[in-house]
Amino acid sequence: MIRARLRFEGEGAEAVARSLDPDNLLGMRVAVVEGAMEVDFSAERAGTILATADDLIMNAKIALDLLNKEVRS
């Protein structure tokens, strides 16, 4: 089993964590720690870890873009 942790720091971390919550898989843990979003997940294959990390990063970027758009509007 391969384990991974992504940490997203900065403004909006808690809002991003809430927006990604519906996409969480079984065995995935999302928490806001000291103002940063942490995502822990695991998989059997490195390719699955990389694909999951890529999806999370892209979804976090989209969520941040939408949050920033709302702030500017």
N, C-alpha and C positions, 0 to 999 in steps of 0.2 A: 504494500500500500504506500502510495506517495502522498504526502501531505503538503499543503501550500497555504500561505497567508498573504493576502493583499491588504495594504493599508493605504487609505485615501485620507490625506490631511487637508485642512483648509475650510473656508466658509462653505456652508451647505452640506457638510458631511452627514449630518443627521437627516436632512431632507433627502439626500441621495439614498441613504440606507433605507428609509421608508419607501421610497419609490421603487427600489429594486426588490423589496420584500416578496411581492407576488411571484417573482422568477426563481426564488430560492429552491434548491433541490433538497431532497432528504439528505441529512448528514452535513448540510452546509450551515455554518453559524455566522450570523451577521451581528455585530455589536458596535456601539459607539463608545469609544474609550478615549477619555481626555480630549474630546472634540474631534476625534478622527474615527472614520469608519473602518472596521477590520472585518475581513471576510476570511474564514477558515473553511477549507474544503479538502477533499481527498479523492483519489481515484487509483485504479490499478495501473493505468498506463500514462506515460509522460505526455503523449499526444492529447489525451483527455484533459489533463491538467492545463496544458497550453491553450486548448480550445476554450475551456471554461474561463481561464484568466482573460483571454481575448474578448469573450462575450461580456464579462463583467466590466472590463475597462471601457468598452464601447458603450454599454448601457449607462455607465456612470457619466461618461462624457455627454451623452444625449441628455441625461437628467440635469446635469450642470448647465448645459446650454439652455434648456428650457427654464430653469430657475433664473438664470441671468437675464433671459429675455423678459420674464415677468417683472424683474426688478427694474429694468430700463423702461418698461411700458408705463 
